[in-house]
Amino acid sequence: MKSGIGEADAARRYLSTHRLEGTAVYDGCGCLLGSIFTILIDRRSGQVAFAVVVCGSVGLDQRYYVLPWEALHEDARAGSYLVHADRVALEAVSEWLPNEACAGC
């Protein structure tokens, strides 16, 4: 089935979730905060509502934070996203617990 758009247009305009997951997220000072774990889509609007950012090392000290999608700014040249918040501000955001919150995902 044809979508009506060319492959080059699609690559520039649309993002696949598998390409977003694992993408680095930096603060305004250029310090690595973490990476995108997953995105959450609003079922009613079909729009991306939030990005879940995972911070910390693999294992027990990993933490997940839900950020409004609008808070992330793409740095296309670096292949990453920027958030105008530091780790302290990030920790003020509600922590997301994947095993509890993702039962319906």
PyMOL CGO cylinders between C-alpha atoms (Angstrom):
from pymol import cmd
from pymol.cgo import CYLINDER

trace = [
    CYLINDER, 0.00, 0.00, 0.00, 1.39, 3.39, -1.00, 0.3, 1, 1, 1, 1, 1, 1,
    CYLINDER, 1.39, 3.39, -1.00, 1.44, 6.15, 1.58, 0.3, 1, 1, 1, 1, 1, 1,
    CYLINDER, 1.44, 6.15, 1.58, 1.59, 9.06, -0.85, 0.3, 1, 1, 1, 1, 1, 1,
    CYLINDER, 1.59, 9.06, -0.85, 4.99, 10.29, 0.41, 0.3, 1, 1, 1, 1, 1, 1,
    CYLINDER, 4.99, 10.29, 0.41, 8.46, 9.47, -0.78, 0.3, 1, 1, 1, 1, 1, 1,
    CYLINDER, 8.46, 9.47, -0.78, 11.01, 7.71, 1.41, 0.3, 1, 1, 1, 1, 1, 1,
    CYLINDER, 11.01, 7.71, 1.41, 13.23, 10.80, 1.63, 0.3, 1, 1, 1, 1, 1, 1,
    CYLINDER, 13.23, 10.80, 1.63, 10.31, 12.97, 2.75, 0.3, 1, 1, 1, 1, 1, 1,
    CYLINDER, 10.31, 12.97, 2.75, 9.24, 10.38, 5.32, 0.3, 1, 1, 1, 1, 1, 1,
    CYLINDER, 9.24, 10.38, 5.32, 12.76, 10.13, 6.77, 0.3, 1, 1, 1, 1, 1, 1,
    CYLINDER, 12.76, 10.13, 6.77, 12.94, 13.91, 7.27, 0.3, 1, 1, 1, 1, 1, 1,
    CYLINDER, 12.94, 13.91, 7.27, 9.42, 14.45, 8.57, 0.3, 1, 1, 1, 1, 1, 1,
    CYLINDER, 9.42, 14.45, 8.57, 8.50, 11.39, 10.61, 0.3, 1, 1, 1, 1, 1, 1,
    CYLINDER, 8.50, 11.39, 10.61, 10.21, 9.54, 13.45, 0.3, 1, 1, 1, 1, 1, 1,
    CYLINDER, 10.21, 9.54, 13.45, 9.91, 5.85, 14.13, 0.3, 1, 1, 1, 1, 1, 1,
    CYLINDER, 9.91, 5.85, 14.13, 9.70, 4.92, 17.80, 0.3, 1, 1, 1, 1, 1, 1,
    CYLINDER, 9.70, 4.92, 17.80, 12.55, 2.43, 17.43, 0.3, 1, 1, 1, 1, 1, 1,
    CYLINDER, 12.55, 2.43, 17.43, 14.79, 5.28, 16.26, 0.3, 1, 1, 1, 1, 1, 1,
    CYLINDER, 14.79, 5.28, 16.26, 13.82, 7.47, 19.23, 0.3, 1, 1, 1, 1, 1, 1,
    CYLINDER, 13.82, 7.47, 19.23, 14.37, 4.86, 21.90, 0.3, 1, 1, 1, 1, 1, 1,
    CYLINDER, 14.37, 4.86, 21.90, 17.92, 5.09, 23.22, 0.3, 1, 1, 1, 1, 1, 1,
    CYLINDER, 17.92, 5.09, 23.22, 18.48, 8.61, 21.86, 0.3, 1, 1, 1, 1, 1, 1,
    CYLINDER, 18.48, 8.61, 21.86, 20.59, 10.71, 24.23, 0.3, 1, 1, 1, 1, 1, 1,
    CYLINDER, 20.59, 10.71, 24.23, 19.02, 13.57, 26.20, 0.3, 1, 1, 1, 1, 1, 1,
    CYLINDER, 19.02, 13.57, 26.20, 21.26, 16.43, 27.37, 0.3, 1, 1, 1, 1, 1, 1,
    CYLINDER, 21.26, 16.43, 27.37, 20.64, 19.41, 29.61, 0.3, 1, 1, 1, 1, 1, 1,
    CYLINDER, 20.64, 19.41, 29.61, 21.24, 23.02, 28.56, 0.3, 1, 1, 1, 1, 1, 1,
    CYLINDER, 21.24, 23.02, 28.56, 24.88, 22.81, 29.70, 0.3, 1, 1, 1, 1, 1, 1,
    CYLINDER, 24.88, 22.81, 29.70, 25.60, 19.80, 27.52, 0.3, 1, 1, 1, 1, 1, 1,
    CYLINDER, 25.60, 19.80, 27.52, 25.64, 17.26, 30.34, 0.3, 1, 1, 1, 1, 1, 1,
    CYLINDER, 25.64, 17.26, 30.34, 24.11, 13.88, 29.58, 0.3, 1, 1, 1, 1, 1, 1,
    CYLINDER, 24.11, 13.88, 29.58, 20.88, 13.38, 31.54, 0.3, 1, 1, 1, 1, 1, 1,
    CYLINDER, 20.88, 13.38, 31.54, 19.92, 10.02, 30.10, 0.3, 1, 1, 1, 1, 1, 1,
    CYLINDER, 19.92, 10.02, 30.10, 18.20, 8.58, 27.06, 0.3, 1, 1, 1, 1, 1, 1,
    CYLINDER, 18.20, 8.58, 27.06, 14.70, 8.15, 25.72, 0.3, 1, 1, 1, 1, 1, 1,
    CYLINDER, 14.70, 8.15, 25.72, 13.25, 4.90, 27.05, 0.3, 1, 1, 1, 1, 1, 1,
    CYLINDER, 13.25, 4.90, 27.05, 9.90, 5.16, 25.29, 0.3, 1, 1, 1, 1, 1, 1,
    CYLINDER, 9.90, 5.16, 25.29, 7.30, 7.67, 24.19, 0.3, 1, 1, 1, 1, 1, 1,
    CYLINDER, 7.30, 7.67, 24.19, 3.68, 7.91, 25.26, 0.3, 1, 1, 1, 1, 1, 1,
    CYLINDER, 3.68, 7.91, 25.26, 1.03, 8.73, 22.68, 0.3, 1, 1, 1, 1, 1, 1,
    CYLINDER, 1.03, 8.73, 22.68, -2.31, 10.35, 23.50, 0.3, 1, 1, 1, 1, 1, 1,
    CYLINDER, -2.31, 10.35, 23.50, -4.90, 7.87, 22.25, 0.3, 1, 1, 1, 1, 1, 1,
    CYLINDER, -4.90, 7.87, 22.25, -7.48, 10.56, 21.53, 0.3, 1, 1, 1, 1, 1, 1,
    CYLINDER, -7.48, 10.56, 21.53, -5.32, 12.98, 19.56, 0.3, 1, 1, 1, 1, 1, 1,
    CYLINDER, -5.32, 12.98, 19.56, -2.78, 10.52, 18.20, 0.3, 1, 1, 1, 1, 1, 1,
    CYLINDER, -2.78, 10.52, 18.20, -0.03, 12.98, 19.16, 0.3, 1, 1, 1, 1, 1, 1,
    CYLINDER, -0.03, 12.98, 19.16, 3.12, 12.25, 21.16, 0.3, 1, 1, 1, 1, 1, 1,
    CYLINDER, 3.12, 12.25, 21.16, 2.39, 13.51, 24.67, 0.3, 1, 1, 1, 1, 1, 1,
    CYLINDER, 2.39, 13.51, 24.67, 5.41, 12.48, 26.74, 0.3, 1, 1, 1, 1, 1, 1,
    CYLINDER, 5.41, 12.48, 26.74, 8.89, 11.04, 26.54, 0.3, 1, 1, 1, 1, 1, 1,
    CYLINDER, 8.89, 11.04, 26.54, 10.04, 8.71, 29.28, 0.3, 1, 1, 1, 1, 1, 1,
    CYLINDER, 10.04, 8.71, 29.28, 13.71, 9.42, 29.95, 0.3, 1, 1, 1, 1, 1, 1,
    CYLINDER, 13.71, 9.42, 29.95, 15.82, 6.81, 31.71, 0.3, 1, 1, 1, 1, 1, 1,
    CYLINDER, 15.82, 6.81, 31.71, 18.72, 8.06, 33.84, 0.3, 1, 1, 1, 1, 1, 1,
    CYLINDER, 18.72, 8.06, 33.84, 21.44, 6.16, 35.62, 0.3, 1, 1, 1, 1, 1, 1,
    CYLINDER, 21.44, 6.16, 35.62, 23.35, 2.95, 35.07, 0.3, 1, 1, 1, 1, 1, 1,
    CYLINDER, 23.35, 2.95, 35.07, 21.74, -0.30, 34.06, 0.3, 1, 1, 1, 1, 1, 1,
    CYLINDER, 21.74, -0.30, 34.06, 20.45, -2.03, 37.12, 0.3, 1, 1, 1, 1, 1, 1,
    CYLINDER, 20.45, -2.03, 37.12, 19.20, -0.84, 40.46, 0.3, 1, 1, 1, 1, 1, 1,
    CYLINDER, 19.20, -0.84, 40.46, 19.95, 2.87, 40.17, 0.3, 1, 1, 1, 1, 1, 1,
    CYLINDER, 19.95, 2.87, 40.17, 18.02, 3.46, 36.94, 0.3, 1, 1, 1, 1, 1, 1,
    CYLINDER, 18.02, 3.46, 36.94, 15.26, 6.04, 37.22, 0.3, 1, 1, 1, 1, 1, 1,
    CYLINDER, 15.26, 6.04, 37.22, 12.58, 6.93, 34.72, 0.3, 1, 1, 1, 1, 1, 1,
    CYLINDER, 12.58, 6.93, 34.72, 11.11, 10.41, 34.34, 0.3, 1, 1, 1, 1, 1, 1,
    CYLINDER, 11.11, 10.41, 34.34, 8.11, 11.48, 32.27, 0.3, 1, 1, 1, 1, 1, 1,
    CYLINDER, 8.11, 11.48, 32.27, 8.71, 14.73, 30.39, 0.3, 1, 1, 1, 1, 1, 1,
    CYLINDER, 8.71, 14.73, 30.39, 6.24, 16.58, 28.19, 0.3, 1, 1, 1, 1, 1, 1,
    CYLINDER, 6.24, 16.58, 28.19, 7.24, 16.02, 24.58, 0.3, 1, 1, 1, 1, 1, 1,
    CYLINDER, 7.24, 16.02, 24.58, 7.32, 19.80, 24.05, 0.3, 1, 1, 1, 1, 1, 1,
    CYLINDER, 7.32, 19.80, 24.05, 10.11, 20.03, 26.66, 0.3, 1, 1, 1, 1, 1, 1,
    CYLINDER, 10.11, 20.03, 26.66, 12.50, 18.13, 24.37, 0.3, 1, 1, 1, 1, 1, 1,
    CYLINDER, 12.50, 18.13, 24.37, 14.23, 20.02, 21.57, 0.3, 1, 1, 1, 1, 1, 1,
    CYLINDER, 14.23, 20.02, 21.57, 15.82, 18.04, 18.77, 0.3, 1, 1, 1, 1, 1, 1,
    CYLINDER, 15.82, 18.04, 18.77, 19.49, 18.64, 17.98, 0.3, 1, 1, 1, 1, 1, 1,
    CYLINDER, 19.49, 18.64, 17.98, 19.43, 17.02, 14.53, 0.3, 1, 1, 1, 1, 1, 1,
    CYLINDER, 19.43, 17.02, 14.53, 23.16, 17.51, 13.94, 0.3, 1, 1, 1, 1, 1, 1,
    CYLINDER, 23.16, 17.51, 13.94, 24.10, 15.74, 17.15, 0.3, 1, 1, 1, 1, 1, 1,
    CYLINDER, 24.10, 15.74, 17.15, 21.33, 13.14, 16.85, 0.3, 1, 1, 1, 1, 1, 1,
    CYLINDER, 21.33, 13.14, 16.85, 20.12, 13.90, 20.36, 0.3, 1, 1, 1, 1, 1, 1,
    CYLINDER, 20.12, 13.90, 20.36, 17.59, 15.94, 22.32, 0.3, 1, 1, 1, 1, 1, 1,
    CYLINDER, 17.59, 15.94, 22.32, 18.05, 18.88, 24.66, 0.3, 1, 1, 1, 1, 1, 1,
    CYLINDER, 18.05, 18.88, 24.66, 16.02, 19.65, 27.77, 0.3, 1, 1, 1, 1, 1, 1,
    CYLINDER, 16.02, 19.65, 27.77, 16.28, 23.03, 29.45, 0.3, 1, 1, 1, 1, 1, 1,
    CYLINDER, 16.28, 23.03, 29.45, 16.49, 21.49, 32.91, 0.3, 1, 1, 1, 1, 1, 1,
    CYLINDER, 16.49, 21.49, 32.91, 19.28, 20.08, 35.01, 0.3, 1, 1, 1, 1, 1, 1,
    CYLINDER, 19.28, 20.08, 35.01, 19.30, 16.83, 36.97, 0.3, 1, 1, 1, 1, 1, 1,
    CYLINDER, 19.30, 16.83, 36.97, 17.92, 18.58, 40.09, 0.3, 1, 1, 1, 1, 1, 1,
    CYLINDER, 17.92, 18.58, 40.09, 14.90, 19.89, 38.15, 0.3, 1, 1, 1, 1, 1, 1,
    CYLINDER, 14.90, 19.89, 38.15, 14.46, 16.49, 36.53, 0.3, 1, 1, 1, 1, 1, 1,
    CYLINDER, 14.46, 16.49, 36.53, 14.29, 14.83, 39.94, 0.3, 1, 1, 1, 1, 1, 1,
    CYLINDER, 14.29, 14.83, 39.94, 11.37, 17.15, 40.83, 0.3, 1, 1, 1, 1, 1, 1,
    CYLINDER, 11.37, 17.15, 40.83, 9.34, 15.49, 38.04, 0.3, 1, 1, 1, 1, 1, 1,
    CYLINDER, 9.34, 15.49, 38.04, 7.27, 12.46, 38.96, 0.3, 1, 1, 1, 1, 1, 1,
    CYLINDER, 7.27, 12.46, 38.96, 9.25, 9.28, 38.64, 0.3, 1, 1, 1, 1, 1, 1,
    CYLINDER, 9.25, 9.28, 38.64, 7.72, 6.64, 36.38, 0.3, 1, 1, 1, 1, 1, 1,
    CYLINDER, 7.72, 6.64, 36.38, 7.80, 3.02, 37.46, 0.3, 1, 1, 1, 1, 1, 1,
    CYLINDER, 7.80, 3.02, 37.46, 7.66, 0.92, 34.28, 0.3, 1, 1, 1, 1, 1, 1,
    CYLINDER, 7.66, 0.92, 34.28, 6.56, -2.32, 35.95, 0.3, 1, 1, 1, 1, 1, 1,
    CYLINDER, 6.56, -2.32, 35.95, 3.61, -0.63, 37.67, 0.3, 1, 1, 1, 1, 1, 1,
    CYLINDER, 3.61, -0.63, 37.67, 2.61, 2.07, 35.19, 0.3, 1, 1, 1, 1, 1, 1,
    CYLINDER, 2.61, 2.07, 35.19, 3.01, 0.17, 31.97, 0.3, 1, 1, 1, 1, 1, 1,
    CYLINDER, 3.01, 0.17, 31.97, 0.50, -2.61, 32.53, 0.3, 1, 1, 1, 1, 1, 1,
    CYLINDER, 0.50, -2.61, 32.53, -1.70, -1.14, 29.80, 0.3, 1, 1, 1, 1, 1, 1,
    CYLINDER, -1.70, -1.14, 29.80, 1.10, -0.21, 27.39, 0.3, 1, 1, 1, 1, 1, 1,
]
cmd.load_cgo(trace, "trace")
